[in-house]
Each structure stands twice: as C-alpha cells, then as structure tokens.
Amino acid sequence: MTTANGRSPQGHLLQVLGVAFGLAVIVGNSIGMGILRTPGEVAARLPDATLFLAVWVAGGLYALMGALSISELGAMLPRSGGQYALVRHALGPFPGFVVGWSDWISTCGSTAAIALVLAQYVVPASGLLAGREAALAAAVVLFFAALQWLGIRVGDAVQQGTSLLKTLALLALAGAALFVAPAAAPAPAAVATAAAVPSGLALAAAVVVALQSAIYTYDGWTGPIYFGEEVRDPGRDIPRAMIGGVLLVTGVYLALNLAFLRVVPVEEMAGDPFVAATAASRLFGPGADLALRALMAVSLLAAVNACLLMGSRVPFAMGRDRQLPAALARVNAGGTPTVALALSTLVALGFIATNTFDAVLALLAFFFVAAYALSFLSVLVLRRREPERPRPFRVPLYPWLTGAALFGSLAFLAAAVAGDRVNSGRALLLLLCSGPVYLLLKRTLTGAPPGGTVRASP
C-alpha cells in the first residue's frame, strides 16, 4: 500500500529509480575534482601525448570490464548496500563486513573532502566567509542531508539535475578548448625544461603509477548497485546504467584530455596541479577564473549528493543484516534510511571538523580496488556455486573478461604495496584488526534481523 503521493506509510525503501538516476549517480560520483587535476599528474609520469591518452583509455577499459562483471551481480542480486551486499552473499559475512565497513568510512571521508574542496573554491570567488571554509563545507553537507531526508524522489531529482549541469558544463569546456583559438601561446621555457619520456623498467613503473591516478579518477562506476532494491527493473536498468555510465564518463574524460592537449602541450601539462585552469586562462584570459570556479561548484555539488546517497545505503544494509545496530535499517515514509543518513552525515562532519579525512582516504584507498577484486571473485564463485540462479544479465566473454578484471585489480594492489608501503601496510593492518571488531559486533548484535521489504511505487 502506498499513499497518493507514492510514499509508503510503513517506511520501506521505494522501488522508484530508473536508468536516468543510475547514470546520474555514476556521473556525480565519478566526475569531480580528479579530471581537472589528474591530467597533470599523468603527464608528469608520461610526457608523451600518445602514452598520455593511452592511460586514460586503459583506465576506461578497466572500469568497463568492472561494470560488465559487477552488472551481473547487481542484476542477479538487487539489494541496496553496494558491494557489501554482493560480497556478503558470495563470500560470507566477514568479507562482506570488511568491504562494507571500509566502503562506508571512505565514502563519508570522500563526502567531507569534496565539500571542503567546494568551499575552498567558492570562498575566494565570493569574497565572503574568508577563513570559514570548514563551516561552509559543513553547511553544504547538512543541506544535502536535509534534502535527502525528504525522500529518495528528492534525492533522485537533485542528482539528475546537478549531474546534467555538470556534464553539459564539462562538455562545453571541452568544446571551447577544441574549437576556440587560444588567447596565449605555450611558454617555450616550460616546454624546454620538460622531463623526458622514461624507458625500460622506468617506463613500466611510470605507466603503473599513471594508471593508478587514472583508475582512481574513474572510481565511482559502482554507484547503481548501492540502490539495487530501489530500481524499478534492476535486471535491465542496473546493467544499462553501469555500462552506459562508464561509457559516458570515459567519453567526457577523453574529450577533456584531447581538448587540454590542444591548448596545453603535454610537456607543459606535466606537473601542472590544475590543468583545467591553465587551459581556461589560455582560452579566455585571466577572467576565466570565475567561470571555472562556477564549473567546479556545480561539479562538486553533484558529487556531495551522490556520496551521501550511497554512503547511507551501506550502514542501512549492514544494520538490516545485524552486522551493525538494527536501528540503522529504519526507513522513513519517503524511502530514506534516516538513521543511516544521520550517522553518515555526522561522520562526514567529524572529518571536516578534525581535518583527518586526507589520512583516512589515503589509508583506505587500498580498499577501493580490494573491494573490486572481491566483487570480481564473487562473480566467479557464484557462477560455480549457483549456476541455475536466474541471471538477467551475463558477463560477456566469461570467464576471460572477469578474470582479466580480477588480475588487473590484483596487479594494481601489488603495485600499490610496492609503491606506497606505508599506507598499504596500514591498510593491511586495519584489515587484520577488523577481525576482532567483527567478532565483537557479532557477539553483541544478536537476534533476528529486522524487516526490510521493498514496496513498489507507481
């Protein structure tokens, strides 16, 4: 039973989302500050236009392989909660707990980081609130939390609107860079002192590090599986949203990088901390700063909303499974897991207040790809364990494509351990410490899980 406005009086997740929301949440979560800053990092490692573009193509292919593989799980097991729900079903409660806990904390940290970067870009342009960036970032998080409290329909509308504006703005920037004559020529001195392209083992190492930056920039393509129970036709819409979202993000990234290369040569791009600003100033002169800050604001608003939406679904699912307190599974009449949203908002505000999210994100970045690896393994495990289970979508070229995605994830993790032993070692230590935490919670949170049915809404 639903009310006249499509709300469930009992307070259940509402099955009202479609492909457009899935595309919007991928665009909102993936395309953010990274694509405007990461090109300089990639060019610093590989100051060659062909290699530079090849890295972005490779990052897109990795994301596409992942989307094709995890789409099978999302369509087969449409449960809200992200990779946590899928890994728990395939590999058991403890791997699910590790994925869910690390995913939730890192998503809350991402929410804080994005909101603070947004504030840092808005404050200088407005001339107001100087020195109060943290307060503005907290206000942004609270604003989106309040909107989402009204219900998933409001969150859906906000996500689609902000993601559409972001996509159009970025494509407009790419179009301008491709077709407008630059106002200033490249600086010869900067090009003359550019680093040479490495060779041999140094080239292989540079490619690995550059790929790490690019893959991190693509991260966010799993967005639709956080809302599996809330999608009207998950067997069809989740694969379409995930695959279409990855292709859309890849297209935007390649268009922007081709445009940047036209305005800023790759040798000069190397090491530039904000290539987009350099390109904009070349195109439109010093006055482009305000327009670029407005572009950043729109881009980051969509990312804050997406992270809050996704972050609240993980503790909701874990509370329903009694891996976290059952109160986190409460849902209001608008289809919002309110307790989970409130807790996620508080954690994000805590990161902003204590300014510790950078350390947390660096520590948990290792778990992003580790979660992917466990999800790819889950595809292989469930194909073998549950071969007769209906699969509305099947991975093409199975098992080779999923195997390649799993191998790529493991290779990425090995490179991360070799290249950043401090944060990787801390991440592995955190993994070991999660065992006692899991056992303590399991002993404390006894009893049957609460209800969690889904009501369809017309």
Phi, psi and omega in degrees: 000135176230158179280177184297331180268013176082017180260151179263119183293336180283342180082071177233162172301141182257132183270078190231359187268153180229194183298321182301319178295317180301316177297318183295321183287329175291313178298316181296322184275330184273308187275108181215224182293332188304310185292339179273345182242325186296327179308324178294323178293316180295316180295328178296326178279324185228078181284056178219128187300319182293312178295322179302310180291325180299324179296319180291325175294317180297319177299319177294321178295320177298315178297322180293318176300319178296316181296319179297321182287310185285341174300326178298316180292317182296322179286327183279324183234073183285082179237134177291147180132002176073207183294337178307309184297323183286315181293322179298318180295320186276319190247348176115170186298317185292312174302323177298318179299314181299314180296314183295314183297311182292323179295317181295312181297316181292327177292320175297319176297321177296319178303313180296314182298315181295317180298321181289320176298319177303313180297321181293335177273329184281319187301311180297326181289327183274336184075006181246164173058029178302130182081002180243035181299320180297320179295320178293319178299317178296322180295322178296315179298315180296324179298311181290326176298319179296319177297316182291333178299331180291340177139164184293332179296321177293314178301320178298310182298317179296318182295315180296318181295312182291323180291323177296314178299319179299312182298314180297319181294317180292320177293326176296319177297316179297317179298318179297317181291331181279330191240347179266135179292131179301144179279343181220146179274159177299151180280116183302323182297320181295321181291323184295330183262010181294151180289150178281158177289129180291170179220165177063222180296327178297323178293317179299317179296320180295321179296318181298313181295319179296320177297323177302315180295317182292316181297321178297324179292328178282344185304138183129355183287352177276001187316311185300331184285351173288346187234031187306318182284348184259001179269133185298315181229078188298327181298330179259315191284325181296310177299319180298317181293316183292313181291314178297322179296317179296316179297321179295313180297317179299318178298317179296316181297315181293321178298316180295316183290323173298319179294317179300319182296328179292326185265323183236108179305149186299327179296323179279332179294331185304122178083355178293121184287347182209077184301323181301321179293319178298315180296316181296319180293326177293325183281315191238002180084184183301335182290355181287349185301316182296318180296321181291324177294323177295319177299317179296320181299312180298317182298317185281332176299316178298323181290321178297314180298317181296315181297319178295317178300312182292316183300324182289336182284334182290306178295332174303309182294321180290325176293322179295326179273006181060030170267347170223170182306140185297337180300335180292346180272002180289138182232138179273182185294337179273003179088018179258127173287090193294316181294318178296320177295317180297316180294318179298320178296317179297319179296317178299318178296324177297320177297319179295316184293321184265351179056043181249001187293332179300315179295320180294316180295320177297322181291319186265357177303328177302325185283341178303305182285329176299321177295321176300315181300317178294326178291318177296320176298325179297324177300314181295318182296314183288330174299325182276320185277326183232062185293335183270355182294136180301133179234098180301334177225135179241142179297126175290153178058032178290141001267006189294317183293314178295321177298321178294321178295319178295316179298317179298322179294315180296321178295321178299316181295319179297319178294324179295319179296318181289325186269338182217076187291332182294301182291324178294319178296320177295322179296318178294323177296319177298323177299316179294322181289339181292339178299306177299323178297317179299315181295322179295314179295322180296321180288326184280317186267070179269164178112169181285145178293151180288173178293157180200035181289165183243133178255126176287147180234133183294000000 
